[in-house]
Every structure is written in structure tokens, then in C-alpha cells.
Amino acid sequence: MKNSLLHTLKIPLRPNEHVIMMIMAMIVGTLSGYGAVVFRLVIRFFQSLFFGGEGATFLDHLLLLPWYAKLFPPIIGGLLVGPIVYFFAREVQGPGVSETIEAVAMRGGLIRKRVFAIKILTAGLSIGSGGSAGREGPIVQIGSAIGSFVGQIAKVPAARMRTLVGCGAAAGIAATFNAPIAGVMFSMEIIIGNYGIATFSPIIISSVMGTVISRLYLGNYPAFLIPSYTLVSPMELPFYMLLGIAAGLAGVLFTATLYKTGIFSH
């Protein structure tokens, strides 16, 4: 009688594919949020191990250290990271964003399961020891690897796998920078490359879940504190334009130098 009523009302007995993707997006977002939290803790651990001191006063503590205490930790960190990358997961070398884009475009979103753990270790060691790197690239690859891991367990098709990879990237960015909208836009434009509704909804849910987990453990604070600013005169604008051009050229030169000299080893 109950099944007949459901059939008459055309209510499905099983959740459709979209509902399943929403549930998987929540799982990926939650796991990526925890991945971001663990990543931050690993960075803090290695900072404390190499330099001592931690928390908000870390930079002040660093200024008080002698020159050799600032010189040798990045060297030691690099020497430790190299063998780990070489022997366990060579795809984690590099910033992480381009490697994730390659996985989505060339391999249908397939990323080896070990990648997220190795990336947390090597990137945390590199950053914590004072290496010239930031959190954005590594957290993209960490979150994407978690999304791919969930997709491989569920044995989803390639199209859904790419979406889950994008969910992981969005949640990772959202969690580590407390920026859910930025996570969604970054993933849709850079990782996935389209704004389809079937892709957009899971990525939003995943980004929100990553943000919730991050705020639960790390607090609701902006990633970057922007000082107040007032435009004094329109004559300032041409100088800002020149500054933007100079900063862009410096960024290109910096990136090219890193790749040419092989410094990007985390």
C-alpha cells in the first residue's frame, strides 16, 4: 500500500544521482576541511621544531634569532623534502595547482591516494622550515587528492570524478583562507573550467563544509588583515598602475626563476 502510494505520487524510492553527489560533496568538504586543519598544525609543528616559538608572536621571535638559525633550517628542510618526494610521490613536487589541473584534464581527475598525505608532510616541512612557499598551492592539491580518493572509493565516472576533485580544491581553499566564495570561484574557473549547474551546486556545498570545519577548529578570522586606506588625490592612480605592472613583472620573474632553478621541490 505504501509503495503504491509512492508510485502514484511519483516519489522515487532511491535518491537520484544529484542527491548522491550532494552527499559526496559534503563528505569531501568535511574531509578537506580536516585536511586543511591538519596541514596548518603540521606547519606549526615544523616551525616550532626548526625555530622555536609559535603563535601570533612567531615573526617577532624570528627577528630575534641569529643569522645561522635562519639560514640552515630551509636548507635542512629542502634536503629532507627531496628524498620523500622522489621515493614516495613525485607528483607532489611543484606548487600543486598545475598538477591538479593536469590530473583533471589528462587523467579524468585520478590522483593517487597517497598524494594528500605526502603533500601535507612535504609542504608542511617545506613551509615550516622557512622554504619560499605558501599554503594555496599545496592545499589545492591536498583537497583535490581527497576528492579523488572519495571518488575512487565510490567508483564514480570520470565526469563526477572531476567534480569531486573540484569540490576538494574549493573546500581546501575555503578552509585554509576562511574564504568560501573564493574557494568556489577558484575551483570553478581554474580547476574545473566551467560553471555548469550540475558542477556548481556540489562545489558550493563542499566549500561551505570546509569553511565550517575550519572555523570550528581555527576560528572565524580573516586570513589577511587589510589596513584601512583613503585615496588622498586622483594623482595617485597613475603610480598605482605602474606599481601593478611592476608587481606583475616581478611575479613572472619570480615564478620563472623558481622553476628554472628547481627550488619548487615541495
N, C-alpha and C positions, 0 to 999 in steps of 0.2 A: 504493500500500500504506500509506504514511504517512498520507495523508488519510483513508483508510478507517478506520484505527485511531483517529484523532482523532474521526471522525464517530461511531464505535461508542462511544467513551468520552464523547461529547457535550462535547468540549473545543472552544470557539469558536476559529476561525482569526483572528478580528479582535477587538480589545479592545472591551468593551461601553462604553456611554455613561458609566457610573460611573468606569471606569478612565480614560477620556479626561478627565473632569472633574478627577480627581486629578492628572493630569499638568499640566493647565492651571492648577490651583491652585498647584502647585509653581512654575510659571513666573511666575505673578502674584506669589506670595510673594517669590520671588527678586528680581524687578524692583522691587517695592515696598520691599524691604529696601534695595536700592541707592538708590532714590529718597529714603528717609529719611536715608541716609548723605550723599548729595549735598546734601540740604536743610540738614543740620547744618553742612556745610562752607560752604555759601553764607551762612548766618547768621554764622559765624565770620569769613568774608571781609569782610562788610559791617561787622561790629563792629570789626575791625581797621582798616578804611578810614575809618570815621567817628570812632572814639575812640582808636585805637592800643591796644596791649596785647591780650593774648589768654590763653586757657587758664584755669587754676583761679584765677589772681590778677586776673582781669578786673574783678571788683567792687571789689577793693581799689584797682586802678588808676583806676577810675571815680570813686571818692571823692576822689581827689587832683586831679581836673580842675577848672578854673574853671567858674563857673556858665554862661557863654556856650557852653562846649564841651559842655554837657549840654542846653542849650536848643535850639540850632539844628539839630543832626543829625536829631531827629524831624520837624522842620518840612521840612527838605530831603528826607528820605525820603518823607514824605507827598506832597510836590509831584512827586516822581518816580514814585511808585506810581500816582497818579491817572490820568495820561495813558496809561500802559501798560495799565491795566485797561480804560479807556474805549475805546481803539482796537483792542485785540487780543483780549480775552476778558472781557466784562463779568460773566460768571457767576462769576468768581473773587473778586468783591468779597463781603465778608461773612466770617464765621468759617470756613465750609466744611462744617460738619456739616449745617446745614439745607439747603444747596444740594445736598448729596449725597442726603439723604432725598427731596428734591423730584425729583431725577433718577430715583431708584428707583421712586417712587410714580407719577410723572406721565409719565415718558418711557421706562419699561422698562429703566432703567439706562444709557441712552445719554448719554455725556458726550463733548464734542468732544475730539479727540485732542490739541489744543494746550494743554488746560487744565492738565495736570500740569506742563508746562514753565513756563507763565506763572505758575502758583501758586507754584512753587519760587522763581522770581525775585522776584515781588512780596511774598510773605510773608517771604522771607529778607531782602529790602531793608527791609521794614517793621520786623521784629523786630530786625535788625542795626543799624538806625539809632536804636533806642530807642523804637519805637512800642509802644503799650499792647496787646500781643497775645501769645499763647502758641503752642506748637507743635502742640497737639492738633487744633484745627480744621483748620489747613492740611494736616497730614499725612493726615487722614482724606480730604480732597478729592484730595490728590496720589495716595494709594494707590488710591482709588476710580476716579480717572481712568485710572490704569494698568490696573486690572482691566477697565474698559470698553474701553480700547484693545485689549487682548488679545482680548476677546470680539468686537469688531468685525472684527478681522483674521480670526478663526476663523469669523465669521458664525454665532454661536450664537443660539438663540431667546431670547425675552425672559426666560423663567424662568431660564435658565442665565446670561444676562447679569447679572441681579440678583445671582445667587450670586457671580459673578466680581467684581462691584463690592464685595460684602461681603467677599470674600477680600482684595481690595486694602486696604480700610479696616482689617481686622483685622491684616494684615501691617504696615501703616504704623504703627498704634498700638503693636503689639508691638515693632517695630524701634526706634522713636524713644524709647520709655519702658522698653525691656527688660522687657516685661510681656506674655508670650504669652497667658496666661489672660485678662487684662483686655482684650486685643485681641479675643479670641474672643467674650467676653460682650458687649462694647460693640457689635460688629458684629451679632451675632445679635439683640440686644434693640433697639438704636436704628436701625440701618441696614436690616436685613432684616425684623425684626419677627416672626420665628417661629423655632422650634427643631427643624425637620424634619431627619431623619437625612440626607436627600439634600443638604441645605444645610450641616449641621453638620460633616460629615467634610471637605469641601474647605476650609472656613474654618479648621479646626484645622490642617490641613497647611500652608496658606498662612501662618498666624500663626507656626508653628514655623520655616518657611523664612525669614520676615522677621527673626525673632529670631536665627537662625544667622548671617545676613549682617551684622546689626548688631553682634553680639558679635565677629565676625571682624575688623571694622574699628574699632569704637568701644570694645571691651572689655566684660567682664561686670560692670557696675557698676549699682547701683540708681539709678533716675532721681532719687529724693528720699531724702535721709538723714533718718530719723526719730529724734530723740533718745530716750534711754531715759526712761521715765516710771513713777512709782509713785503709786498712789492713797493719799493720806495719811488721808483721812477721808471717810465717805459724805456728809458735809455739802457736799462739793464738787459733787456731782451736780446739784443744782438750778441752780447757777451755770453748769454746762456746758450745761444745757438752754436757759437764757437766752442763752448765747453762741451756741448753734446757731441759735436763732430770729433773733437779731440779725444773724448772718452770712448767713443765708438772705435776709433783707430787704435787706441791703446788696448781695448778689449780684444780686437782682432790680432794684434801683435802678441799679446799675452798668450792667447789660446794657441796661436801658431807656434810660439816658442815652446810651450809645454809639450805639444805633440812632437815637434822636431827633436827635442832633447830627451823625450821618453820619461819625463817627470811624472806624468799621469799614470802611476802604476797601481793605484788603489782600486 
